[in-house]
């Protein structure tokens, strides 16, 4: 296997591994919310469930877990992405950004945010003419 193919495989493994991190973080936060809810039920002896507003706590917890997990997972995968040129990394991440798994899709999109499709290479420019102290001519009116 060539070094380039190894980098490609490492990138794909890194992004799918980051998806696992997202699910773990989301599960940990969800478990914390469930524990808090059980504590509230015990504290208020069941009067806490008078309305449906408590369901928004679960939705908020799931969103918080997804956001935190995506950031942490992308942070772990970013080292692997930086080993490839930006246009090549974007081409590898594009199919993952359309993946059916929500966690993988979010991590791939987060990783693509910092990449430049035109690349990051710069070309050397020639030295400017003159000493730099000359007065520039005014454009014709």
N, C-alpha and C positions, 0 to 999 in steps of 0.2 A: 504494500500500500504506500503510495507516495505521501510526501509530507503535506501536500495541499489537500489530499483526500482525508488525511488524518485531522487536519484543521476543520474541514467541513463536518466530519463526523463529530468532532468535539463540540462544535457550535450547536449542532442538532441535539446532542445529548445534554448540553448545558441548558438549552431552552426548555427541553422537556423536564429536566431536573428542577428547573426554576418553577415549572408548573406544579410539581409536587410540593415545593416550598410554599407556594400560594395556598394549596389545599390544607397543609399543616397549620399555617398561620390562621387561616379562616376557621379551622376546627378549634384551635386554641381559644380564639376570641369568642366563638359560638359557645364553647363550654363555659367560659367566664360569664356570658350573658345568661345562660341557663342556671348557673349557680346563683347569680344575683336574683333571678326570677324566683327560684325556690326559696331563697332567703326572704324575699318580699312577701311571698305567699305565707310563709311561716310567721312573719312579723305581723301581717295584717289579717291573718286567719282566713284567707280566701276572699276578703272584700276587695282585694286588688284587681280582680277580674270583672269589675262592674261594666267595663266597656271593651271595645276592640282596640283601643289605642295602644295597648301593650304589644300588639303584633308589629307595630312600627319599630319597637325596640329590636326585634329579631331582624327586621329588614335593615335597620341601621347597622346592627352588628355584622351582618353578612357583607354589607358594602364596606364597612371599615376593615374587615378582615381581608376582603379582596384587594382593596387599595394598598394596605400595608404589605400584604403578601406579594403583590406585583412589584412594588418598589424594592423589597428585599430580594426577590427572585431575580429581577433585572440587574440588580447590583452585583449579584454573584455571577451572572452570565455575561456581564459586560467585559470582563477580562478576556474571555474567549473571543468575543466579537472584535475586540481591538487587535487581535492577532491577524485579522484579515483586512485587506483594503476595503474602504467604505462601499464602493459600488458592488463588490463581490459579496460582502456581508448582507447588503440590502437584497440582492438576488436570492440569497439563501433564506433570509427571514421572510420574504414576501409570501411564500406558500404557507409558512407557519402563522402569519398574520391572518390568514383565511381559514385556519384550522377549525375543526368542529369543537375542540375543547376550549372553553372560555378562558381558562387560566393560561394555556399556551398562547392563545391569540392575544391576550392582554400583555403578556411578557414580551412577545415578539414586537408588538406595536410600540411598547415602551422603549425597547432597544433601538428601533428604527428612528425614533425621535432625534437622537443625537448624531445620526449619520448623514453624510452629505453624498447624494447620488453622483455629483460631478467629481467626487474624489477630493483629496486633500493635497495633491502634489502641486508644487509651485515651480515655475520656470524662472531661471535667472534672467534678469533684465540687463540691458547694456547700461553703462555709466551715462549719466546725463551730460549733455554738452554744456560747456561753460563752467564757471566757477561757482555759480549759484547766487552771486551778488548782482547780476545784471538786472536792469529794469525791463520788465516785460512790455512789449508794445501794446497800446490800447487797440481794441478791435474797432474796425470802421463803423461809424454810426449809421 
